[in-house]
Each structure stands twice: as C-alpha cells, then as structure tokens.
Amino acid sequence: MRYAYDVYEDRCPTRLVLDRLADKWALLILDRLEGGPVRFNHLRRDIKLISQKVLSQTLKKLERDGLVTRTVTPTVPVTVEYALTPLGRTLAETAAALTHWAEHNMDAILASQAAYDAARTAQ
C-alpha cells in the first residue's frame, strides 16, 4: 500500500511527527494519559525528573499535533487537565507498548551492554 507521505524522504512532514514521538517525555505523557484525564501537577509528580517547563512545552506540542486536549476549569486555583484526543488514543497503545517493552527487557539490555563492554575491553 502506498501512502501520500514517505517517512524515508528527508523533507517529509512525517519526520517531525517521528521526532516528537521519539521523545521520551512525549511517550511517557501519552502512556500516562491512557487511563483518562490528568491534571498538570499530577503529571509532573508522576513523571519523575520532568521539569515544569519541559512538561508544558511537550504538552503544547502534543496539543498542536492533535494528540492531547487541554481543559481549563475556572476554579480557585484554576484546574487544568489534559486528555488524549481520539487521534491520541490511536497512538497511546503503541506508546504504552514501547515504554513498557523497555521495562520488561531492561535486564536483557543491561546484560547485553555489559557483555559488549567486556568484549571491547578485552580487545
């Protein structure tokens, strides 16, 4: 099947989307939002070491791409929640599979890295 876009072409706009999705923060945010709407500060607490600035920037990019919605509720203080859009939901399962693949295979990766490093040192 042929598509209108070709990810292997250097000027294809899909490259920008792939750049966004290759970002660890974007993957973690998409995975975290899979369970339903989440407040900004809750995301910040759940995703360790993400700064407020990076979280805000990443959410804005995901919102611009149509993957996340931002809902502001006029409470005191203002409540801001983020949720996946229907398009974002089509990606969330893939993001979850990738992030949790890393968790499940970390021991094998660490063993491979140690074996590789040991072989390089022995040379």
Secondary structure as UniProt FT lines:
FT   TURN            7..8
FT   TURN            10..11
FT   HELIX           14..21
FT   HELIX           24..33
FT   TURN            34..35
FT   STRAND          38..39
FT   HELIX           40..46
FT   TURN            48..49
FT   HELIX           52..64
FT   TURN            65..66
FT   STRAND          68..73
FT   STRAND          79..84
FT   HELIX           86..122
//
